[in-house]
Amino acid sequence: MLSTIYAVAKEFESEHGFSPNCLYMSYGHLEAFKQQLEDPYDFNSILVFLGMELILTPNMRTPSVGWAHAPWKEAVHV
């Protein structure tokens, strides 16, 4: 899963000239990704490791990335 995330992020960066700040993935992708981390239950470390906001959507076939002007947490006010 990590290699997939890396590949889509590098492709985005090559195409746009800057790094993505949003990662879209399904809950299944997140579970697969967490298995590759030292502490899969430390959600903050996942976000720090990614360097992107994580947006979970149930219907993603493969992870994708994007860029948002406002940080996701501020835009949604959760």
VMD Tcl script that builds the backbone (N, CA, C; Angstrom):
set m [mol new atoms 234]
animate dup $m
set s [atomselect $m all]
$s set {name element resname resid chain x y z} {
  {N N MET 1 A 0.816 -1.187 0.000}
  {CA C MET 1 A 0.000 0.000 0.000}
  {C C MET 1 A 0.864 1.257 0.000}
  {N N LEU 2 A 1.934 1.225 0.757}
  {CA C LEU 2 A 2.821 2.376 0.832}
  {C C LEU 2 A 3.400 2.712 -0.536}
  {N N SER 3 A 3.767 1.715 -1.305}
  {CA C SER 3 A 4.320 1.971 -2.632}
  {C C SER 3 A 3.277 2.593 -3.565}
  {N N THR 4 A 2.028 2.213 -3.427}
  {CA C THR 4 A 0.945 2.797 -4.225}
  {C C THR 4 A 0.762 4.263 -3.881}
  {N N ILE 5 A 0.740 4.571 -2.591}
  {CA C ILE 5 A 0.593 5.958 -2.141}
  {C C ILE 5 A 1.764 6.796 -2.646}
  {N N TYR 6 A 2.953 6.259 -2.528}
  {CA C TYR 6 A 4.148 6.968 -2.999}
  {C C TYR 6 A 4.058 7.241 -4.497}
  {N N ALA 7 A 3.630 6.247 -5.266}
  {CA C ALA 7 A 3.554 6.385 -6.721}
  {C C ALA 7 A 2.538 7.449 -7.137}
  {N N VAL 8 A 1.357 7.447 -6.549}
  {CA C VAL 8 A 0.358 8.448 -6.944}
  {C C VAL 8 A 0.774 9.849 -6.486}
  {N N ALA 9 A 1.452 9.949 -5.353}
  {CA C ALA 9 A 1.931 11.253 -4.880}
  {C C ALA 9 A 3.023 11.784 -5.804}
  {N N LYS 10 A 3.953 10.940 -6.232}
  {CA C LYS 10 A 5.020 11.370 -7.137}
  {C C LYS 10 A 4.457 11.761 -8.504}
  {N N GLU 11 A 3.466 11.018 -8.968}
  {CA C GLU 11 A 2.827 11.345 -10.247}
  {C C GLU 11 A 2.147 12.719 -10.163}
  {N N PHE 12 A 1.445 12.963 -9.069}
  {CA C PHE 12 A 0.800 14.265 -8.861}
  {C C PHE 12 A 1.844 15.378 -8.851}
  {N N GLU 13 A 2.917 15.164 -8.123}
  {CA C GLU 13 A 3.967 16.175 -8.005}
  {C C GLU 13 A 4.625 16.460 -9.366}
  {N N SER 14 A 4.858 15.429 -10.144}
  {CA C SER 14 A 5.442 15.612 -11.474}
  {C C SER 14 A 4.502 16.396 -12.387}
  {N N GLU 15 A 3.215 16.107 -12.289}
  {CA C GLU 15 A 2.225 16.750 -13.152}
  {C C GLU 15 A 1.955 18.202 -12.761}
  {N N HIS 16 A 1.919 18.492 -11.463}
  {CA C HIS 16 A 1.501 19.809 -10.981}
  {C C HIS 16 A 2.645 20.698 -10.482}
  {N N GLY 17 A 3.793 20.115 -10.185}
  {CA C GLY 17 A 4.925 20.898 -9.721}
  {C C GLY 17 A 4.938 21.163 -8.229}
  {N N PHE 18 A 4.031 20.546 -7.486}
  {CA C PHE 18 A 4.018 20.661 -6.028}
  {C C PHE 18 A 3.416 19.386 -5.448}
  {N N SER 19 A 3.690 19.162 -4.175}
  {CA C SER 19 A 3.238 17.934 -3.519}
  {C C SER 19 A 1.754 18.002 -3.169}
  {N N PRO 20 A 1.079 16.855 -3.184}
  {CA C PRO 20 A -0.323 16.834 -2.760}
  {C C PRO 20 A -0.422 17.025 -1.252}
  {N N ASN 21 A -1.569 17.503 -0.795}
  {CA C ASN 21 A -1.773 17.619 0.647}
  {C C ASN 21 A -3.007 16.858 1.124}
  {N N CYS 22 A -3.658 16.116 0.222}
  {CA C CYS 22 A -4.817 15.292 0.580}
  {C C CYS 22 A -4.648 13.896 0.001}
  {N N LEU 23 A -4.933 12.909 0.800}
  {CA C LEU 23 A -4.911 11.518 0.358}
  {C C LEU 23 A -6.305 10.944 0.544}
  {N N TYR 24 A -6.868 10.437 -0.541}
  {CA C TYR 24 A -8.191 9.821 -0.523}
  {C C TYR 24 A -8.011 8.312 -0.582}
  {N N MET 25 A -8.638 7.607 0.350}
  {CA C MET 25 A -8.556 6.149 0.347}
  {C C MET 25 A -9.775 5.561 1.035}
  {N N SER 26 A -9.992 4.275 0.817}
  {CA C SER 26 A -11.098 3.575 1.469}
  {C C SER 26 A -10.649 3.076 2.841}
  {N N TYR 27 A -11.587 2.613 3.617}
  {CA C TYR 27 A -11.272 2.044 4.931}
  {C C TYR 27 A -10.401 0.801 4.790}
  {N N GLY 28 A -10.640 0.022 3.729}
  {CA C GLY 28 A -9.820 -1.158 3.472}
  {C C GLY 28 A -8.378 -0.800 3.170}
  {N N HIS 29 A -8.194 0.272 2.378}
  {CA C HIS 29 A -6.837 0.744 2.092}
  {C C HIS 29 A -6.145 1.188 3.373}
  {N N LEU 30 A -6.894 1.888 4.226}
  {CA C LEU 30 A -6.313 2.357 5.486}
  {C C LEU 30 A -5.861 1.182 6.341}
  {N N GLU 31 A -6.670 0.148 6.419}
  {CA C GLU 31 A -6.293 -1.020 7.220}
  {C C GLU 31 A -5.041 -1.685 6.657}
  {N N ALA 32 A -4.947 -1.792 5.339}
  {CA C ALA 32 A -3.752 -2.377 4.715}
  {C C ALA 32 A -2.533 -1.500 4.985}
  {N N PHE 33 A -2.708 -0.185 4.905}
  {CA C PHE 33 A -1.616 0.742 5.159}
  {C C PHE 33 A -1.151 0.663 6.606}
  {N N LYS 34 A -2.091 0.590 7.545}
  {CA C LYS 34 A -1.744 0.540 8.965}
  {C C LYS 34 A -0.889 -0.676 9.304}
  {N N GLN 35 A -1.068 -1.768 8.570}
  {CA C GLN 35 A -0.283 -2.974 8.825}
  {C C GLN 35 A 1.185 -2.785 8.476}
  {N N GLN 36 A 1.498 -1.754 7.708}
  {CA C GLN 36 A 2.879 -1.486 7.327}
  {C C GLN 36 A 3.565 -0.511 8.283}
  {N N LEU 37 A 2.841 -0.049 9.287}
  {CA C LEU 37 A 3.392 0.921 10.232}
  {C C LEU 37 A 3.809 0.256 11.531}
  {N N GLU 38 A 4.736 0.891 12.219}
  {CA C GLU 38 A 5.229 0.362 13.492}
  {C C GLU 38 A 4.111 0.321 14.530}
  {N N ASP 39 A 3.341 1.393 14.641}
  {CA C ASP 39 A 2.214 1.446 15.587}
  {C C ASP 39 A 0.947 1.791 14.814}
  {N N PRO 40 A 0.238 0.777 14.308}
  {CA C PRO 40 A -0.924 1.032 13.456}
  {C C PRO 40 A -2.101 1.696 14.172}
  {N N TYR 41 A -2.045 1.822 15.481}
  {CA C TYR 41 A -3.166 2.415 16.214}
  {C C TYR 41 A -2.927 3.868 16.594}
  {N N ASP 42 A -1.748 4.398 16.270}
  {CA C ASP 42 A -1.436 5.800 16.539}
  {C C ASP 42 A -1.802 6.613 15.302}
  {N N PHE 43 A -3.050 7.082 15.264}
  {CA C PHE 43 A -3.563 7.760 14.084}
  {C C PHE 43 A -2.781 9.038 13.776}
  {N N ASN 44 A -2.357 9.750 14.806}
  {CA C ASN 44 A -1.580 10.968 14.578}
  {C C ASN 44 A -0.268 10.658 13.865}
  {N N SER 45 A 0.367 9.568 14.216}
  {CA C SER 45 A 1.622 9.214 13.547}
  {C C SER 45 A 1.376 8.879 12.078}
  {N N ILE 46 A 0.215 8.342 11.761}
  {CA C ILE 46 A -0.126 8.055 10.367}
  {C C ILE 46 A -0.179 9.357 9.580}
  {N N LEU 47 A -0.839 10.359 10.141}
  {CA C LEU 47 A -0.968 11.644 9.455}
  {C C LEU 47 A 0.379 12.343 9.320}
  {N N VAL 48 A 1.191 12.285 10.366}
  {CA C VAL 48 A 2.525 12.892 10.314}
  {C C VAL 48 A 3.375 12.167 9.274}
  {N N PHE 49 A 3.310 10.856 9.258}
  {CA C PHE 49 A 4.075 10.065 8.303}
  {C C PHE 49 A 3.694 10.421 6.869}
  {N N LEU 50 A 2.395 10.556 6.609}
  {CA C LEU 50 A 1.924 10.868 5.264}
  {C C LEU 50 A 2.251 12.296 4.846}
  {N N GLY 51 A 2.164 13.216 5.791}
  {CA C GLY 51 A 2.331 14.619 5.455}
  {C C GLY 51 A 1.160 15.161 4.661}
  {N N MET 52 A 0.024 14.486 4.748}
  {CA C MET 52 A -1.190 14.871 4.030}
  {C C MET 52 A -2.400 14.674 4.932}
  {N N GLU 53 A -3.456 15.375 4.616}
  {CA C GLU 53 A -4.729 15.115 5.265}
  {C C GLU 53 A -5.261 13.797 4.704}
  {N N LEU 54 A -5.879 13.004 5.532}
  {CA C LEU 54 A -6.428 11.723 5.111}
  {C C LEU 54 A -7.942 11.847 5.016}
  {N N ILE 55 A -8.469 11.525 3.849}
  {CA C ILE 55 A -9.910 11.605 3.616}
  {C C ILE 55 A -10.379 10.205 3.246}
  {N N LEU 56 A -11.195 9.624 4.114}
  {CA C LEU 56 A -11.685 8.262 3.901}
  {C C LEU 56 A -13.014 8.306 3.162}
  {N N THR 57 A -13.102 7.540 2.092}
  {CA C THR 57 A -14.343 7.429 1.342}
  {C C THR 57 A -14.580 5.952 1.065}
  {N N PRO 58 A -15.791 5.499 1.168}
  {CA C PRO 58 A -16.053 4.063 1.063}
  {C C PRO 58 A -15.894 3.486 -0.342}
  {N N ASN 59 A -15.924 4.289 -1.382}
  {CA C ASN 59 A -15.985 3.751 -2.747}
  {C C ASN 59 A -14.707 3.908 -3.561}
  {N N MET 60 A -13.581 4.137 -2.925}
  {CA C MET 60 A -12.324 4.302 -3.661}
  {C C MET 60 A -11.787 2.932 -4.083}
  {N N ARG 61 A -11.494 2.784 -5.379}
  {CA C ARG 61 A -10.893 1.529 -5.856}
  {C C ARG 61 A -9.401 1.509 -5.591}
  {N N THR 62 A -8.762 2.655 -5.778}
  {CA C THR 62 A -7.342 2.797 -5.478}
  {C C THR 62 A -7.143 4.149 -4.803}
  {N N PRO 63 A -6.132 4.273 -3.968}
  {CA C PRO 63 A -5.873 5.570 -3.335}
  {C C PRO 63 A -5.564 6.630 -4.393}
  {N N SER 64 A -5.974 7.855 -4.112}
  {CA C SER 64 A -5.630 8.971 -4.989}
  {C C SER 64 A -5.269 10.170 -4.120}
  {N N VAL 65 A -4.660 11.155 -4.731}
  {CA C VAL 65 A -4.223 12.333 -4.007}
  {C C VAL 65 A -4.748 13.589 -4.689}
  {N N GLY 66 A -4.698 14.692 -3.962}
  {CA C GLY 66 A -5.123 15.978 -4.494}
  {C C GLY 66 A -4.541 17.086 -3.658}
  {N N TRP 67 A -4.992 18.296 -3.949}
  {CA C TRP 67 A -4.508 19.451 -3.201}
  {C C TRP 67 A -5.687 20.338 -2.867}
  {N N ALA 68 A -5.764 20.786 -1.620}
  {CA C ALA 68 A -6.831 21.671 -1.168}
  {C C ALA 68 A -6.204 22.959 -0.651}
  {N N HIS 69 A -6.867 24.087 -0.906}
  {CA C HIS 69 A -6.368 25.385 -0.440}
  {C C HIS 69 A -6.393 25.485 1.079}
  {N N ALA 70 A -7.468 25.024 1.689}
  {CA C ALA 70 A -7.605 25.081 3.150}
  {C C ALA 70 A -7.356 23.696 3.729}
  {N N PRO 71 A -6.678 23.623 4.857}
  {CA C PRO 71 A -6.540 22.315 5.512}
  {C C PRO 71 A -7.912 21.699 5.752}
  {N N TRP 72 A -8.017 20.409 5.515}
  {CA C TRP 72 A -9.288 19.696 5.618}
  {C C TRP 72 A -9.956 19.920 6.968}
  {N N LYS 73 A -9.199 19.850 8.041}
  {CA C LYS 73 A -9.768 20.019 9.374}
  {C C LYS 73 A -10.403 21.386 9.552}
  {N N GLU 74 A -9.786 22.421 8.967}
  {CA C GLU 74 A -10.330 23.766 9.073}
  {C C GLU 74 A -11.545 23.940 8.152}
  {N N ALA 75 A -11.528 23.299 6.991}
  {CA C ALA 75 A -12.615 23.444 6.033}
  {C C ALA 75 A -13.896 22.796 6.544}
  {N N VAL 76 A -13.772 21.691 7.256}
  {CA C VAL 76 A -14.928 20.949 7.734}
  {C C VAL 76 A -15.364 21.394 9.126}
  {N N HIS 77 A -14.446 21.873 9.927}
  {CA C HIS 77 A -14.715 22.264 11.314}
  {C C HIS 77 A -15.274 21.116 12.131}
  {N N VAL 78 A -14.584 19.999 12.124}
  {CA C VAL 78 A -15.008 18.811 12.868}
  {C C VAL 78 A -14.787 19.025 14.329}
}
mol reanalyze $m
mol bondsrecalc $m
mol representation Tube
mol addrep $m
